[in-house]
Amino acid sequence: DEDEIKAGLERKLAAINARKANWDAQARADFDQQLTKIEESLTHCRALLQENPNDKVHQQMVRNLYQEKRQLLEDVERLKW
């Protein structure tokens, strides 16, 4: 399940990265900062889940973070920068 989600998000991100060269510096920095925060949180939650795979709170947090990442990418796609 997670692999499919990650693959879909990576496809969206690849399309966005192809257009990023046309963005102004501030827009690129803002996007990269938001994406980095989400990725750092995902890494942290996954590490906690490795220690305790049955932790329902962190399982939900991972799902929420993937949803947040998907929303960020979809918002950027709609902007057509």
C-alpha positions in Angstrom: 0.0 0.0 0.0 2.7 2.5 1.0 4.8 1.6 -2.0 1.9 2.5 -4.3 1.3 5.8 -2.5 5.0 6.7 -2.7 5.2 5.8 -6.4 2.2 8.0 -7.2 3.6 10.9 -5.2 7.0 10.5 -6.9 5.4 10.7 -10.3 3.7 13.9 -9.3 6.9 15.3 -7.8 8.9 14.4 -11.0 6.4 16.4 -13.1 6.6 19.4 -10.7 10.4 19.2 -10.6 10.5 19.5 -14.4 8.7 22.8 -14.1 10.5 24.2 -11.1 13.2 25.8 -13.1 10.6 28.3 -14.4 9.5 29.3 -10.8 10.8 32.4 -9.1 13.4 31.7 -6.3 11.0 32.4 -3.5 8.3 30.0 -4.8 10.9 27.3 -5.2 12.2 27.9 -1.7 8.8 27.9 -0.1 7.8 24.7 -1.9 11.1 22.9 -1.0 10.7 24.0 2.6 7.2 22.6 2.9 8.2 19.4 1.2 11.2 19.0 3.4 9.2 19.4 6.6 6.7 16.7 5.4 9.6 14.4 4.5 11.4 14.9 7.8 8.1 14.1 9.7 7.5 11.0 7.6 11.1 9.8 8.3 10.6 10.4 12.0 7.2 8.6 12.1 8.5 5.6 10.1 11.4 5.3 12.6 9.0 5.2 15.5 6.9 2.6 13.7 9.9 0.4 13.2 10.3 0.3 16.9 6.6 -0.3 17.5 4.8 -1.4 14.3 1.4 -1.6 16.1 1.5 2.0 17.2 -1.9 3.2 15.8 -1.1 6.9 16.5 2.0 6.9 14.3 0.3 4.7 11.7 -2.4 7.4 11.4 0.3 10.2 11.4 2.0 8.5 8.4 -1.3 8.4 6.5 -2.0 12.0 7.4 1.5 13.1 6.2 1.1 11.3 2.9 -2.2 13.1 2.5 -0.6 16.4 3.3 2.2 15.7 0.7 -0.4 14.7 -1.9 -2.4 17.9 -1.2 0.7 20.0 -1.5 1.6 18.5 -4.8 -1.9 18.7 -6.1 -2.1 22.4 -5.1 1.1 23.1 -6.9 -0.1 21.2 -10.0 -3.2 23.4 -10.1 -1.2 26.6 -10.0 0.5 25.7 -13.3 3.7 27.6 -12.4 
